[in-house]
Amino acid sequence: MKKFIVLTVTTLLAIVTFAQKKDNDTTKIKWNKTTRVWIFHEAPVAKTDSLKREGVKPSKKEFVHWKGIDLGVSMLTTIDNKLKLSDEQDTTQMNIFLDLNYNKSLFLSLNLIEKNFRLYKNHINLVTGLGMEWNNYNFKKNITLNADAPYISASNALPSSDSIKYLKNKLKVSYLKIPLLIELNTNSENPKKSFHISGGLEFAYKIGSKTKQRYEIGGYEFNIQRKDDYHLADFKYSSVLRLGYGDYFTLFANYGLSELFEVNKGPSVFPLTAGISIDF
C-alpha cells in the first residue's frame, strides 16, 4: 500500500512536471533502482508541415506589375514632342501622319512573362520579361500609304471627292518586346499594400505591319488590306514609366526614342503610348 501511494504521488509530480516543461521532449523519473517512469511529450508540429498535411501551400509574396495586359492610345509626335504642327510649320505635310483619330488609335500589349531580381528585399527590383504589342494608327485624312515607293508618303490614291466616306483607315504594327526596368516598392512585405513605380527601357522587334481601309462610295462598301513593311524601322526602343498601387491599378507611358520609320525613308515621327495596365 505504501509503495502504491508513493507511485501515485510520483506520477502526479510527473504530470505537473510535464505541464511545466513543454519544451522538453521526454521527462524521466527514477524511483529506487528498479522503478522508472518515462513520459514522452508530443513534438511540436511545424507550421509548414501542418499546411502540407492540410493541402495548403504557403502564400508567396509576388511583386508583379509588368505582367498583364496594357490598354491605351497610340500617338505620334515630332522630335519636339508636338502632336500637331501649325500650318506655318507644316511645310512637309507632317500633320497627315500626326493627325489621328485617337478613339480608334488603340494600343494593346500582352506582357506574357515577367522575371524579377531582388536588388534590395522587394523595395528595389530589376524587372525583365517577354511580351507582344500592337500599335494602331488611325488617320483622319483620306490618305493611302504608298508601299512600293522609295520614300514612304501619303497620297489620295482614291478619288478625293466628298462622296468617299472612310470608316477605317489605319496602319497596324506589331512587335515582340523585352523590358528592362528598375522598380521601387514602398512596402516590401505585402504587394497589395504597396505603391510601385518603375522606369527603364523596352526593346522591340517588328514582326508585322499592314494597312486596313474600309470606305463607302455611292452606297457601296469596300475593304482593302495590304501587308508591307512600309519602310517601318525593324527595331524600336522606348523609355518607360509605370506607377500604381498594389494590384488595383497601374498607369503607364511609353515614349519612343527611335523613329517609327527608317531614317530618310519616311517622316520623322516618334511613337507615344499611354494607358492603364490590368494584371493577370
Backbone as JSON, one array per atom type, in Angstrom:
{
  "sequence": "MKKFIVLTVTTLLAIVTFAQKKDNDTTKIKWNKTTRVWIFHEAPVAKTDSLKREGVKPSKKEFVHWKGIDLGVSMLTTIDNKLKLSDEQDTTQMNIFLDLNYNKSLFLSLNLIEKNFRLYKNHINLVTGLGMEWNNYNFKKNITLNADAPYISASNALPSSDSIKYLKNKLKVSYLKIPLLIELNTNSENPKKSFHISGGLEFAYKIGSKTKQRYEIGGYEFNIQRKDDYHLADFKYSSVLRLGYGDYFTLFANYGLSELFEVNKGPSVFPLTAGISIDF",
  "N": [[0.83, -1.19, 0.0], [1.96, 1.21, 0.76], [3.92, 1.49, -1.17], [2.24, 1.86, -3.38], [1.01, 4.28, -2.82], [3.21, 5.98, -2.88], [4.01, 5.66, -5.54], [1.78, 6.71, -6.84], [1.89, 9.4, -6.01], [4.29, 10.09, -7.17], [3.7, 9.82, -9.86], [1.78, 11.88, -10.16], [3.42, 14.07, -9.67], [5.03, 13.84, -11.87], [3.23, 14.44, -13.9], [2.69, 17.12, -13.35], [5.23, 18.14, -13.75], [5.46, 17.65, -16.51], [3.51, 19.4, -17.49], [4.66, 21.84, -16.88], [7.09, 21.9, -18.22], [7.13, 22.18, -21.22], [8.85, 22.39, -23.28], [10.61, 20.3, -23.25], [11.46, 17.15, -24.67], [11.25, 14.62, -23.49], [10.36, 13.38, -20.31], [11.94, 12.06, -17.56], [11.68, 9.94, -14.78], [13.13, 8.6, -11.94], [12.8, 6.11, -9.6], [13.72, 4.56, -6.68], [15.74, 1.76, -7.48], [14.7, 0.21, -9.34], [12.27, 1.05, -10.38], [11.14, 2.97, -12.96], [9.84, 5.8, -14.69], [8.76, 6.95, -17.73], [7.75, 9.77, -19.49], [6.6, 10.84, -22.46], [6.75, 13.7, -24.43], [4.68, 15.27, -26.86], [6.0, 16.06, -29.96], [6.38, 19.38, -31.21], [4.5, 20.52, -33.99], [5.57, 21.68, -37.05], [4.67, 24.72, -38.71], [4.66, 24.75, -41.47], [4.62, 22.01, -42.01], [2.1, 21.39, -41.05], [0.56, 22.84, -42.86], [1.18, 21.48, -45.19], [0.03, 18.96, -44.66], [-2.59, 19.67, -44.62], [-2.94, 20.33, -47.19], [-2.52, 22.93, -48.07], [-0.77, 25.51, -49.57], [1.99, 27.59, -48.68], [1.61, 31.12, -48.9], [2.95, 33.16, -51.51], [4.98, 36.05, -51.85], [4.43, 38.11, -54.28], [5.65, 40.51, -56.27], [4.57, 41.64, -58.85], [4.16, 43.59, -61.57], [4.49, 44.34, -64.2], [3.75, 42.25, -65.86], [0.86, 41.33, -67.61], [-1.99, 42.93, -69.13], [-1.76, 45.64, -71.22], [-3.59, 48.47, -71.98], [-4.3, 51.13, -74.12], [-3.69, 54.28, -75.79], [-2.47, 54.91, -79.04], [-0.11, 57.16, -80.24], [1.51, 59.73, -82.21], [4.42, 61.74, -82.33], [6.4, 64.72, -82.91], [9.98, 65.4, -83.12], [10.2, 67.44, -81.39], [8.31, 66.91, -79.53], [5.65, 67.43, -80.25], [2.23, 67.04, -80.93], [0.86, 67.97, -83.04], [1.44, 70.16, -85.77], [1.62, 73.66, -86.47], [0.05, 75.42, -89.2], [1.94, 77.01, -90.47], [4.35, 75.79, -89.81], [4.08, 73.3, -90.88], [5.41, 72.38, -93.35], [6.14, 70.12, -94.73], [3.97, 68.52, -94.83], [3.53, 67.08, -92.48], [1.47, 66.82, -90.68], [-0.34, 65.12, -91.81], [0.33, 62.59, -90.96], [0.47, 62.96, -88.21], [-2.04, 63.77, -87.42], [-4.46, 62.12, -85.96], [-7.19, 59.8, -85.38], [-7.88, 59.45, -82.23], [-9.63, 57.95, -80.69], [-9.84, 55.65, -82.12], [-7.3, 54.83, -82.46], [-5.84, 52.54, -81.12], [-3.93, 50.94, -78.53], [-2.45, 47.9, -77.68], [-1.03, 45.59, -75.5], [0.36, 42.51, -74.69], [1.8, 41.38, -72.0], [3.5, 38.78, -71.38], [5.39, 37.23, -69.91], [7.16, 37.65, -66.92], [10.07, 38.39, -65.08], [11.59, 38.85, -62.04], [14.3, 40.31, -60.25], [15.61, 40.52, -57.12], [17.05, 43.34, -55.79], [17.26, 44.79, -53.47], [15.73, 43.47, -50.93], [12.28, 43.54, -51.41], [12.02, 46.11, -52.03], [13.55, 47.28, -54.03], [13.66, 46.21, -57.26], [14.85, 44.46, -60.14], [13.49, 44.25, -63.29], [12.49, 42.17, -65.93], [11.4, 40.51, -68.96], [9.03, 39.15, -71.35], [7.05, 40.02, -74.13], [4.27, 41.0, -76.3], [3.15, 43.52, -78.58], [0.68, 45.7, -80.08], [0.3, 48.35, -82.23], [-1.97, 50.72, -83.32], [-2.58, 53.06, -85.73], [-4.79, 55.34, -86.59], [-5.75, 57.19, -89.25], [-6.92, 60.53, -89.8], [-7.12, 61.85, -92.19], [-8.08, 61.31, -95.61], [-6.18, 59.26, -96.82], [-3.69, 57.24, -98.47], [-1.11, 55.0, -97.85], [1.85, 54.76, -99.65], [3.17, 51.88, -100.56], [5.16, 50.81, -102.23], [6.88, 52.81, -102.87], [10.08, 54.53, -102.94], [10.37, 56.22, -100.83], [8.46, 56.55, -97.99], [5.25, 57.81, -98.22], [2.22, 59.72, -98.23], [-0.75, 59.68, -100.06], [-3.59, 60.76, -101.96], [-4.75, 58.3, -103.15], [-7.12, 57.21, -103.77], [-10.15, 58.4, -105.32], [-10.52, 61.74, -104.54], [-13.05, 62.88, -103.45], [-16.08, 64.23, -102.11], [-17.82, 62.2, -101.92], [-16.7, 59.96, -100.87], [-16.59, 58.08, -97.98], [-14.78, 57.43, -95.25], [-14.56, 54.69, -93.17], [-12.71, 53.27, -91.8], [-9.26, 53.67, -91.57], [-6.24, 52.82, -91.24], [-2.92, 52.2, -89.95], [-1.32, 49.35, -88.89], [0.93, 48.01, -86.59], [2.95, 45.45, -85.34], [4.85, 44.1, -82.61], [7.5, 42.26, -81.03], [8.68, 42.22, -77.74], [11.01, 43.22, -75.11], [11.38, 44.11, -71.75], [13.4, 46.23, -69.61], [13.64, 47.16, -66.55], [13.78, 49.21, -63.59], [12.33, 48.79, -60.52], [10.57, 50.28, -57.83], [9.27, 49.71, -54.6], [7.08, 50.62, -52.01], [6.32, 49.07, -49.86], [7.75, 46.22, -48.72], [6.81, 43.8, -47.87], [4.07, 43.24, -48.23], [2.56, 42.99, -51.2], [0.06, 43.92, -52.0], [-0.43, 46.18, -50.6], [1.18, 48.26, -51.38], [2.71, 51.03, -52.9], [3.96, 51.37, -56.19], [6.56, 52.13, -58.47], [8.13, 52.28, -61.58], [10.78, 52.41, -63.96], [12.53, 52.65, -67.09], [13.67, 50.92, -69.95], [12.2, 49.64, -73.0], [12.75, 47.2, -75.41], [12.06, 46.5, -78.75], [11.09, 44.39, -81.49], [10.06, 44.48, -84.8], [7.46, 42.51, -86.04], [5.46, 42.42, -87.84], [3.35, 44.24, -90.15], [0.72, 46.22, -91.5], [-1.81, 47.77, -93.58], [-5.17, 48.9, -93.18], [-8.15, 49.57, -94.78], [-11.4, 50.81, -94.92], [-14.18, 51.86, -96.62], [-16.83, 53.85, -98.04], [-18.42, 54.25, -101.18], [-20.73, 55.79, -103.07], [-22.76, 54.39, -101.76], [-21.81, 51.82, -101.68], [-19.73, 49.49, -100.0], [-16.28, 49.11, -99.37], [-13.42, 47.07, -98.68], [-10.04, 47.05, -97.95], [-6.98, 45.45, -97.45], [-3.54, 45.42, -96.84], [-0.42, 43.95, -96.61], [2.78, 45.02, -95.76], [6.12, 46.32, -95.39], [6.34, 49.05, -95.3], [8.48, 50.77, -95.0], [8.98, 50.84, -92.31], [10.84, 51.01, -89.29], [12.84, 48.28, -88.23], [13.63, 47.81, -85.59], [12.73, 49.02, -82.38], [13.03, 51.21, -79.66], [12.08, 52.29, -76.44], [11.48, 54.67, -73.84], [10.23, 54.04, -70.57], [7.65, 54.52, -68.2], [6.02, 53.57, -65.31], [3.47, 53.4, -62.89], [1.67, 52.77, -59.85], [-0.71, 51.24, -57.55], [-0.57, 48.49, -55.49], [-2.23, 45.58, -56.73], [-4.3, 46.87, -57.87], [-4.32, 49.0, -59.73], [-2.33, 50.13, -62.5], [-0.69, 52.67, -64.1], [0.67, 53.65, -67.26], [3.23, 54.93, -69.46], [4.79, 55.07, -72.55], [7.48, 56.26, -74.27], [8.71, 56.76, -77.44], [12.06, 56.44, -78.33], [13.25, 56.03, -80.67], [12.75, 56.48, -84.2], [9.64, 55.98, -85.93], [9.62, 55.24, -88.64], [12.11, 54.12, -91.04], [15.27, 55.81, -91.11], [15.45, 58.65, -93.14], [13.67, 57.48, -94.88], [11.1, 57.97, -94.43], [8.62, 60.05, -92.75], [9.77, 61.99, -89.93], [8.76, 60.85, -87.22], [7.73, 59.93, -83.91], [6.84, 57.19, -81.82], [4.3, 57.22, -79.28], [2.75, 56.1, -76.44], [0.11, 55.6, -74.05], [-1.67, 54.62, -71.11], [-3.59, 52.23, -69.23], [-2.85, 49.44, -67.12], [-3.71, 46.02, -66.73], [-3.43, 43.54, -64.41], [-2.48, 40.07, -64.69]],
  "CA": [[0.0, 0.0, 0.0], [2.87, 2.35, 0.83], [4.52, 1.66, -2.5], [1.22, 2.35, -4.29], [0.83, 5.71, -2.55], [4.41, 6.68, -3.37], [3.96, 5.63, -7.01], [0.74, 7.65, -7.24], [2.42, 10.75, -5.83], [5.33, 10.29, -8.19], [3.01, 10.02, -11.15], [1.21, 13.23, -10.16], [4.54, 15.02, -9.83], [5.47, 13.76, -13.27], [2.24, 15.16, -14.71], [2.96, 18.54, -13.13], [6.49, 18.45, -14.46], [5.13, 17.62, -17.94], [2.78, 20.61, -17.82], [5.51, 23.0, -16.71], [8.25, 21.82, -19.11], [6.62, 21.79, -22.53], [9.9, 22.41, -24.27], [11.36, 19.05, -23.21], [10.87, 16.06, -25.45], [10.99, 13.46, -22.64], [10.53, 13.54, -18.87], [12.33, 10.78, -16.94], [11.61, 9.91, -13.32], [13.73, 7.38, -11.4], [12.39, 5.87, -8.21], [14.52, 3.41, -6.24], [16.66, 1.27, -8.5], [14.02, -0.66, -10.29], [11.09, 1.67, -10.95], [11.38, 4.15, -13.82], [8.67, 6.27, -15.41], [9.08, 7.85, -18.87], [6.6, 10.46, -20.08], [7.04, 11.42, -23.73], [6.0, 14.87, -24.9], [4.43, 15.28, -28.3], [6.85, 17.04, -30.63], [5.59, 20.43, -31.88], [4.37, 20.36, -35.44], [5.92, 22.9, -37.78], [3.53, 25.31, -39.42], [4.7, 24.34, -42.87], [4.18, 20.63, -42.07], [0.66, 21.39, -40.91], [-0.02, 23.31, -44.11], [1.31, 20.42, -46.17], [-0.94, 17.91, -44.37], [-3.91, 20.17, -44.96], [-3.0, 20.59, -48.62], [-2.47, 24.37, -48.31], [0.58, 25.97, -49.86], [2.27, 28.92, -48.14], [1.45, 32.16, -49.91], [4.17, 33.8, -51.97], [4.91, 37.49, -52.0], [4.74, 38.37, -55.67], [5.61, 41.9, -56.68], [4.49, 41.53, -60.32], [3.39, 44.74, -62.04], [4.62, 44.5, -65.65], [2.99, 41.17, -66.49], [-0.57, 41.6, -67.7], [-2.49, 43.49, -70.38], [-1.73, 47.1, -71.31], [-4.57, 49.05, -72.9], [-4.09, 52.56, -74.18], [-3.83, 55.02, -77.04], [-1.25, 55.07, -79.85], [0.05, 58.53, -80.74], [2.76, 60.06, -82.9], [4.89, 63.08, -82.01], [7.61, 65.17, -83.59], [11.15, 65.37, -82.26], [9.96, 68.48, -80.39], [7.2, 66.44, -78.69], [4.39, 68.07, -80.66], [1.27, 66.13, -81.53], [0.37, 68.59, -84.27], [2.17, 71.36, -86.13], [0.83, 74.76, -87.02], [0.07, 75.43, -90.67], [3.18, 77.62, -90.92], [5.44, 74.83, -89.62], [3.82, 72.04, -91.59], [5.84, 72.56, -94.75], [6.32, 68.8, -95.34], [2.71, 67.79, -94.61], [3.71, 66.17, -91.36], [0.2, 66.63, -89.98], [-1.06, 63.99, -92.4], [0.61, 61.44, -90.09], [0.25, 63.29, -86.8], [-3.47, 63.97, -87.17], [-5.02, 60.78, -85.8], [-8.41, 59.56, -84.6], [-7.36, 58.77, -81.03], [-10.58, 56.97, -80.18], [-9.65, 54.43, -82.88], [-5.86, 54.51, -82.5], [-5.71, 51.78, -79.89], [-2.68, 50.24, -78.21], [-2.65, 46.68, -76.9], [0.2, 44.86, -75.21], [0.26, 41.32, -73.85], [3.06, 41.16, -71.3], [3.24, 37.38, -71.05], [6.35, 36.65, -68.97], [7.9, 38.62, -66.11], [11.07, 37.83, -64.17], [12.1, 39.88, -61.15], [15.52, 40.03, -59.49], [15.64, 41.4, -55.96], [18.29, 44.06, -55.53], [17.19, 45.08, -52.04], [14.46, 42.91, -50.5], [11.37, 43.83, -52.51], [11.97, 47.56, -52.21], [14.17, 47.58, -55.32], [13.71, 45.03, -58.11], [15.17, 44.56, -61.56], [12.38, 43.58, -63.97], [12.58, 41.88, -67.35], [10.33, 39.6, -69.38], [8.79, 38.99, -72.78], [5.67, 40.35, -74.47], [3.92, 41.41, -77.66], [2.31, 44.71, -78.6], [0.07, 46.1, -81.35], [0.04, 49.78, -82.34], [-2.9, 51.08, -84.39], [-2.59, 54.49, -86.03], [-5.95, 55.58, -87.43], [-5.58, 58.52, -89.84], [-8.11, 61.33, -90.06], [-7.15, 62.23, -93.6], [-8.36, 60.25, -96.59], [-4.88, 59.04, -97.45], [-3.23, 55.87, -98.67], [0.35, 54.91, -97.78], [2.44, 54.16, -100.85], [4.05, 50.83, -100.05], [6.25, 50.48, -103.15], [7.68, 54.0, -103.16], [11.36, 54.52, -102.25], [10.2, 57.02, -99.61], [7.08, 56.4, -97.59], [4.49, 59.05, -98.3], [0.77, 59.53, -98.24], [-1.38, 60.32, -101.21], [-5.01, 60.48, -102.17], [-4.78, 57.33, -104.23], [-8.53, 57.04, -104.13], [-10.74, 59.67, -105.75], [-10.69, 62.64, -103.39], [-14.32, 63.59, -103.56], [-16.88, 64.18, -100.89], [-18.66, 61.0, -101.94], [-15.99, 58.89, -100.15], [-16.73, 58.11, -96.53], [-13.87, 56.47, -94.64], [-14.98, 54.09, -91.91], [-11.48, 52.83, -91.15], [-8.06, 53.95, -92.37], [-5.22, 52.74, -90.21], [-1.68, 51.45, -90.05], [-1.17, 48.48, -87.71], [2.3, 47.49, -86.47], [3.08, 44.54, -84.2], [6.22, 43.95, -82.13], [7.92, 41.4, -79.93], [9.45, 43.17, -76.94], [11.65, 42.84, -73.85], [11.6, 45.28, -70.89], [14.49, 46.26, -68.64], [13.12, 48.22, -65.68], [14.06, 49.25, -62.16], [11.05, 49.02, -59.83], [10.62, 50.65, -56.41], [8.04, 49.39, -53.86], [7.09, 51.23, -50.68], [6.12, 48.01, -48.87], [8.46, 45.03, -49.21], [6.21, 42.6, -47.32], [2.73, 43.0, -48.76], [2.44, 43.65, -52.51], [-1.26, 44.52, -52.19], [-0.47, 47.44, -49.86], [2.43, 48.92, -51.74], [2.82, 51.84, -54.1], [5.1, 50.96, -57.0], [6.93, 52.97, -59.61], [9.23, 51.66, -62.31], [11.22, 53.14, -65.14], [13.61, 52.0, -67.82], [13.57, 50.83, -71.41], [11.65, 48.47, -73.67], [13.35, 46.95, -76.71], [11.06, 45.79, -79.54], [11.43, 43.99, -82.86], [8.85, 44.46, -85.61], [7.15, 41.18, -86.59], [4.4, 42.51, -88.84], [2.74, 45.56, -90.38], [-0.25, 46.23, -92.6], [-2.8, 48.86, -93.57], [-6.56, 48.5, -93.35], [-9.05, 50.65, -95.2], [-12.81, 50.47, -95.17], [-14.81, 53.1, -97.02], [-18.06, 53.76, -98.84], [-18.55, 55.09, -102.37], [-22.03, 55.61, -103.71], [-23.57, 53.4, -101.06], [-21.13, 50.51, -101.68], [-18.64, 49.44, -99.02], [-15.07, 48.43, -99.85], [-12.41, 46.74, -97.68], [-8.72, 46.79, -98.53], [-5.9, 45.17, -96.51], [-2.29, 45.18, -97.55], [0.75, 43.74, -95.76], [4.01, 45.55, -96.31], [6.94, 46.89, -94.31], [6.1, 50.49, -95.33], [9.72, 51.41, -94.55], [8.99, 50.95, -90.85], [12.09, 50.54, -88.68], [12.74, 46.93, -87.67], [13.83, 47.84, -84.14], [12.18, 50.17, -81.67], [13.29, 51.24, -78.22], [11.25, 53.32, -75.81], [11.57, 54.88, -72.4], [9.01, 53.54, -69.94], [7.32, 54.93, -66.84], [4.84, 52.86, -64.82], [3.23, 53.64, -61.47], [0.36, 52.3, -59.42], [-0.87, 50.8, -56.18], [-0.93, 47.08, -55.36], [-2.7, 45.03, -58.0], [-5.54, 47.57, -58.18], [-4.16, 49.71, -60.99], [-1.01, 50.59, -62.92], [-0.7, 53.56, -65.25], [1.95, 53.55, -67.98], [3.5, 55.79, -70.61], [5.96, 54.65, -73.3], [7.88, 57.29, -75.23], [9.66, 56.21, -78.39], [13.34, 57.11, -78.51], [13.63, 55.77, -82.06], [11.72, 56.89, -85.14], [8.75, 54.92, -86.39], [10.07, 54.82, -89.97], [13.55, 54.12, -91.25], [15.83, 57.15, -91.29], [15.45, 59.13, -94.54], [12.72, 56.72, -95.7], [9.75, 58.34, -94.04], [8.56, 61.24, -91.88], [10.45, 61.85, -88.64], [7.76, 60.8, -86.15], [8.12, 59.04, -82.82], [5.66, 56.6, -81.16], [3.99, 57.57, -77.9], [1.57, 55.37, -75.96], [-0.21, 55.79, -72.65], [-2.91, 53.95, -70.76], [-3.71, 51.53, -67.95], [-2.46, 48.03, -67.18], [-4.52, 45.06, -65.97], [-2.59, 42.41, -64.03], [-3.01, 38.72, -64.88]],
  "C": [[0.87, 1.24, 0.0], [3.5, 2.62, -0.52], [3.5, 2.23, -3.49], [1.01, 3.85, -4.1], [2.0, 6.51, -3.11], [4.39, 6.74, -4.9], [2.91, 6.61, -7.53], [1.22, 9.08, -7.15], [3.46, 11.07, -6.89], [4.73, 10.56, -9.55], [2.4, 11.41, -11.25], [2.29, 14.28, -10.34], [5.03, 15.03, -11.27], [4.54, 14.53, -14.18], [2.45, 16.66, -14.57], [4.22, 18.97, -13.85], [6.26, 18.51, -15.96], [4.43, 18.92, -18.35], [3.66, 21.83, -17.78], [6.65, 23.04, -17.72], [7.8, 21.32, -20.47], [7.72, 21.73, -23.57], [10.76, 21.15, -24.24], [10.66, 17.99, -24.03], [10.48, 14.89, -24.56], [11.23, 13.82, -21.19], [10.81, 12.17, -18.26], [12.28, 10.92, -15.42], [12.16, 8.57, -12.84], [13.33, 7.26, -9.93], [12.96, 4.54, -7.78], [15.48, 3.01, -7.35], [15.93, 0.49, -9.59], [12.86, 0.02, -11.0], [11.47, 2.92, -11.72], [10.09, 4.5, -14.56], [9.14, 7.23, -16.5], [7.77, 8.46, -19.37], [7.1, 11.21, -21.3], [6.12, 12.58, -24.11], [5.81, 14.76, -26.4], [5.24, 16.4, -28.93], [5.99, 18.1, -31.32], [5.62, 20.25, -33.38], [4.67, 21.7, -36.11], [4.72, 23.39, -38.57], [3.48, 24.86, -40.87], [4.26, 22.9, -43.03], [2.67, 20.54, -41.95], [-0.03, 21.83, -42.19], [0.06, 22.24, -45.19], [0.27, 19.34, -45.96], [-2.33, 18.36, -44.78], [-4.04, 20.48, -46.44], [-2.99, 22.06, -48.98], [-1.03, 24.79, -48.51], [0.8, 27.35, -49.24], [2.17, 29.97, -49.24], [2.79, 32.78, -50.26], [3.94, 35.3, -52.1], [5.36, 37.83, -53.41], [4.55, 39.85, -55.98], [5.68, 41.93, -58.2], [3.59, 42.65, -60.82], [3.54, 44.98, -63.53], [3.79, 43.45, -66.38], [1.51, 41.48, -66.46], [-0.93, 42.12, -69.08], [-2.44, 45.01, -70.28], [-2.72, 47.56, -72.36], [-4.38, 50.56, -72.92], [-4.31, 53.13, -75.56], [-2.48, 55.12, -77.72], [-1.23, 56.48, -80.43], [1.38, 58.65, -81.47], [3.14, 61.49, -82.57], [6.08, 63.42, -82.9], [8.78, 65.07, -82.62], [11.05, 66.43, -81.16], [8.77, 68.16, -79.5], [5.88, 67.16, -78.99], [3.5, 67.04, -81.34], [0.69, 66.68, -82.83], [1.15, 69.88, -84.51], [1.2, 72.44, -86.61], [0.96, 74.74, -88.54], [1.37, 76.03, -91.2], [4.35, 76.65, -90.83], [5.29, 73.58, -90.47], [4.15, 72.18, -93.08], [6.0, 71.22, -95.47], [5.09, 67.91, -95.16], [2.84, 66.7, -93.54], [2.38, 65.87, -90.66], [-0.63, 65.5, -90.57], [-0.87, 62.74, -91.53], [0.28, 61.72, -88.63], [-1.23, 63.38, -86.45], [-4.2, 62.62, -87.16], [-6.37, 60.82, -85.1], [-8.01, 58.76, -83.36], [-8.34, 57.76, -80.47], [-10.51, 55.66, -80.95], [-8.18, 54.01, -82.98], [-5.5, 53.8, -81.19], [-4.34, 51.11, -79.77], [-3.0, 49.05, -77.33], [-1.32, 45.97, -76.73], [-0.11, 43.68, -74.3], [1.64, 41.05, -73.26], [3.0, 39.77, -70.67], [4.12, 36.85, -69.94], [7.05, 37.78, -68.23], [8.86, 37.88, -65.17], [11.67, 38.98, -63.37], [13.36, 39.39, -60.43], [15.58, 41.04, -58.35], [17.02, 42.02, -55.81], [18.38, 44.46, -54.06], [15.8, 44.68, -51.55], [13.49, 43.0, -51.67], [11.22, 45.33, -52.72], [12.52, 47.96, -53.57], [14.31, 46.29, -56.11], [14.15, 45.39, -59.52], [14.17, 43.68, -62.3], [12.72, 43.38, -65.44], [11.48, 40.89, -67.71], [10.22, 39.52, -70.88], [7.31, 39.27, -73.06], [5.51, 40.7, -75.93], [3.03, 42.65, -77.58], [1.83, 45.01, -80.01], [-0.25, 47.58, -81.28], [-0.87, 50.03, -83.54], [-2.91, 52.6, -84.54], [-3.7, 54.75, -87.05], [-5.91, 57.02, -87.94], [-6.92, 59.22, -90.05], [-8.26, 61.65, -91.55], [-7.46, 61.03, -94.49], [-7.11, 59.98, -97.41], [-4.62, 57.54, -97.62], [-1.7, 55.86, -98.66], [0.87, 54.17, -99.02], [3.5, 53.15, -100.43], [5.28, 50.65, -100.92], [7.15, 51.66, -103.47], [9.01, 53.92, -102.4], [11.31, 55.31, -100.94], [8.73, 56.94, -99.23], [6.37, 57.75, -97.59], [3.02, 58.71, -98.3], [0.19, 60.28, -99.42], [-2.85, 59.97, -101.22], [-5.14, 59.54, -103.37], [-6.2, 57.05, -104.69], [-9.09, 58.39, -104.56], [-11.06, 60.55, -104.55], [-11.93, 63.5, -103.57], [-15.1, 63.41, -102.28], [-17.75, 62.93, -100.83], [-18.01, 59.84, -101.21], [-16.16, 59.1, -98.65], [-15.85, 57.01, -95.93], [-14.45, 55.98, -93.31], [-13.78, 53.6, -91.11], [-10.32, 53.1, -92.11], [-6.87, 53.96, -91.42], [-4.01, 51.93, -90.65], [-1.51, 50.66, -88.76], [0.21, 47.86, -87.72], [2.37, 46.63, -85.21], [4.55, 44.29, -83.9], [6.33, 42.83, -81.11], [8.87, 42.21, -79.07], [9.96, 42.57, -75.63], [11.85, 44.1, -73.01], [12.86, 45.12, -70.05], [14.21, 47.46, -67.73], [13.7, 48.08, -64.27], [12.76, 49.64, -61.46], [11.28, 49.3, -58.36], [9.26, 50.36, -55.77], [8.14, 49.98, -52.46], [6.96, 50.2, -49.57], [6.76, 46.74, -49.41], [7.84, 43.72, -48.73], [4.87, 42.25, -47.96], [2.55, 43.72, -50.09], [1.1, 44.33, -52.74], [-1.4, 45.86, -51.46], [0.79, 48.25, -50.14], [2.24, 49.78, -52.98], [4.06, 51.38, -54.87], [5.29, 51.94, -58.14], [8.15, 52.33, -60.27], [9.54, 52.49, -63.55], [12.38, 52.41, -65.79], [13.35, 52.02, -69.3], [12.81, 49.58, -71.82], [12.26, 48.38, -75.07], [12.39, 46.07, -77.51], [11.58, 45.51, -80.93], [10.13, 43.83, -83.65], [8.65, 43.07, -86.22], [6.03, 41.23, -87.63], [3.87, 43.92, -88.97], [1.79, 45.46, -91.57], [-1.14, 47.45, -92.47], [-4.18, 48.26, -93.79], [-7.37, 49.72, -93.73], [-10.44, 50.09, -95.44], [-13.55, 51.77, -95.46], [-16.03, 52.83, -97.88], [-17.99, 54.72, -100.02], [-19.9, 54.78, -103.01], [-22.88, 54.54, -103.08], [-22.96, 52.01, -101.03], [-19.92, 50.58, -100.74], [-17.49, 48.61, -99.57], [-14.12, 48.22, -98.67], [-11.1, 46.4, -98.37], [-7.73, 46.56, -97.39], [-4.64, 44.88, -97.31], [-1.15, 45.06, -96.54], [1.99, 44.25, -96.47], [4.84, 46.1, -95.15], [6.82, 48.41, -94.23], [7.3, 51.29, -94.81], [9.72, 51.66, -93.04], [10.31, 50.38, -90.3], [11.88, 49.17, -88.05], [12.81, 46.93, -86.15], [13.28, 49.14, -83.57], [12.6, 50.1, -80.21], [12.64, 52.47, -77.63], [11.62, 53.46, -74.34], [10.22, 54.58, -71.78], [8.87, 54.13, -68.54], [6.02, 54.26, -66.45], [4.7, 53.15, -63.33], [1.82, 53.2, -61.11], [0.36, 51.91, -57.97], [-1.34, 49.35, -56.16], [-1.23, 46.46, -56.71], [-4.02, 45.68, -58.42], [-5.43, 48.32, -59.5], [-2.67, 50.0, -61.22], [-1.18, 51.45, -64.16], [0.66, 53.51, -65.93], [2.01, 54.59, -69.08], [4.81, 55.33, -71.24], [6.28, 55.72, -74.35], [8.97, 56.74, -76.14], [10.91, 57.06, -78.52], [13.89, 56.89, -79.92], [12.45, 56.13, -82.96], [10.89, 55.7, -85.6], [9.2, 54.36, -87.73], [11.59, 54.8, -90.03], [14.03, 55.54, -91.53], [15.93, 57.46, -92.78], [14.55, 58.31, -95.46], [11.27, 57.06, -95.37], [9.77, 59.56, -93.16], [9.19, 60.96, -90.52], [9.42, 61.96, -87.51], [8.15, 59.72, -85.15], [6.86, 58.49, -82.14], [5.53, 57.07, -79.72], [2.71, 56.83, -77.52], [1.37, 55.63, -74.48], [-1.53, 55.11, -72.36], [-2.85, 53.3, -69.4], [-3.4, 50.06, -68.15], [-3.36, 47.21, -66.26], [-3.67, 43.84, -65.69], [-3.28, 41.09, -64.36], [-3.43, 38.15, -63.53]]
}
